[in-house]
């Protein structure tokens, strides 16, 4: 039997491992710091989708924006794991390990994102999933393979959602996530368009993780 929205919120609210929000994390580019990237996203009110074949591992011909469907504590644990993994790889001699994401991003109500076209990805062997889905849905595929113990491919801890193309949003629906109080103060000092006042909220992840 289906839930009402109120019942659905209560159901998820009673679980520490679930969330009614999905989160997009970002990182610096070659010409912009992470803070400036996030400020530009807020100013444009748009997240640009990752292109197929880019570091976002998008399958098919359509770009897509990626989100994680995790509570903030679990999100922080994912971020810390990524940081520890990069340090381990660099110590073992692997140069320039890719930074996948940092503790900066935006969170949106899952219902809001769903109504704009966001959907859970499909975790499966890429080649098999391509035979099961029409080509226009290949952007939802995330490779998944546990058959080789020396080459495990598993991103299910992210509980990823994606939306095809770019994601345009209202500032009133966005919750800003920053790493710590220093980063938050940077946003206050550089918010020339008074964007922060229009947001749904701000969270310093340091207060959640530590």
N, C-alpha and C positions, 0 to 999 in steps of 0.2 A: 504494500500500500504506500503511495507517495506521501511525502512530508509537506506541511506548509513551511514557508520560509522561517517562521518563528521556531517551529519544531526542529527544523534542520540546524538552525543556529544553536539551539540548546543541546542537540545531540553532539555536535562537534565541540561546543564549549565544555562539555563534560569529559573531553579526552585531551590529555597533554601531548599526544602524538599527532594531533590533527589541527588544522587551521582553516578559518574562513577566508584567509587572504593568500594570495600568491605574490611572489617577490621576484623582481628583476634586479640582478646585481650587475655592476659595470666595472670598468677599469680604465686606466689612462690609454691614450692613443699616442701616436708619434709626435703630435703637436699640441696636445692638451693634457693637463693633469686630470686625475680622476675627479677632483672637485669641479673643475671647469667642464668636464664632459657631462657631469650630472646637472650642473647649472644650465648648460645648453639644452639638455633634455627638458628641463622644467620650463625654460623660456620658450622653446618650440612647442611644448606640450605634445611631444611625439618621441617615441623610441624607434629608431631605424632598425629594420630587420637585418639579421646576419645573412649574407649571401651563401648560396650552396657552395660547398667546397671550402668555405672559410673556416676559421678556428671554432666556429659554433657547430661544426659537423652536421650541417643541414643537408638532408638527402633530397634529391629531386631538383626541380628547376625553379622553385619558389623560395624567396627569402622568408625568414620567420624570426619573430622575437621570442626569446626563451624566458621562462619563469620557473621558480621552484615552489612546490606546494608543501611547505614545511613550516612548523612553528618557528618563532624567532630563535629560540634556544637551539633547535636542531640546525637552523640556518647557520648560526654562529659556529656550531661544531663542524659543519661542512667547510666553512671558511678556514678554521684553524687546521683542519686536516689537510686542506690544499696547501697552506703555508708550510706545514711540517713536511709534506711530501716533497715540495720544491727544495727545501733545505737538505733533505736526505739525498735527493738526486744530485744536487750541486756538490755535496760532500763526496759522493761516489764518482765524481768526474764528469757528470752529464752537464754540458754547458747550456745556458740560456733556456732553462725549463720554462715553458709557456705559463704565464699568469692567466688563469681562466677567469677569475673574478676576485674582487676585493670587498671589504665590508662597507660598500657604498651602493645604494640602490633605491628602488621605489617599490612599495607594496600597494596592492589594489585588492579590493573585495573580490572574492572569487566569482560571485554572481555578476558583478559589473564587467569583469573581464570575459566571462562566458558569453554574456549578451553582446559583446563586441567581436566574438568569434574565437576566443581562446579555448583550447581543448587539451585534455591530457594527451601526452605522446603515447606511442605504442612501442613497448620494449620487445624486440624480437630480432633475430638474425636479419640483417638488412636485406640480403638476397631473398630470403623467404617472405619477408614482409612486403617486398615489392610485388610478389606474385599474388598477394592477398588484397592489396589496396590499389585503387585506381591511381594513375600517375599524378593526378592533381592533389592526392592526399599524401604523397611521399614525404612532404615536409614534416609529417607527424612521426616518422620512423626514427627510433634511436637504437643503434646496434646493441645487441644483448647476446652474450655467449659465455656459458660456464663450462664448456666441454674440454678446454685445455687448461690444466691447472697452472701452466707456466705463462698463460696469456689470458687471464680473466678479463672479460669486458662486461662491466656492470655499473650502470649509472642510476640504478633504481633508487638509491638513497636520496636523489634530488627530487623524486616524484615530479618530473618535469611536465610543465604545460607549455604550449606554444600557440602563437597566433600567426597566421600567414600574412606576409607583408609587414608593413609598419603598424605600430600601435599608437593611435592618437587618443588622448585622454583629457579629462577635465582636471584642473589642479585640485579642485575640491574633493576628488576621489583618490588623490595620491598621498601616501604616507612616506615621508623622506626617511631613509636609513643612512646614518653616518657612523663612522668608526668610534668616535669619542667626542668629548666636550670641546677639544681643540678644533676638530673638524666642524662641529656645529657653529662655533664662534666664527670660523672662516666664512661659512655660509651667511651668517648675519652681516658680517662686514662687507661681503661682496654681493649682497642681494639688492642690486640697484633698482630692480623692478618691483620690489615688495612682493616677491613670489611666496615667501614663507607664510605670510599672513593668509594666503588663499588655500594652503594645503590642509589636508585632513588631519595631519599630525606630523611629529618628528620623533624618531627613536634613536638614541645613542646605543649602539650594539654592545659597547664595552660594559654598560650597566646590566645587560642581559647575559653576556658570556662569562664575566668574572664576578 
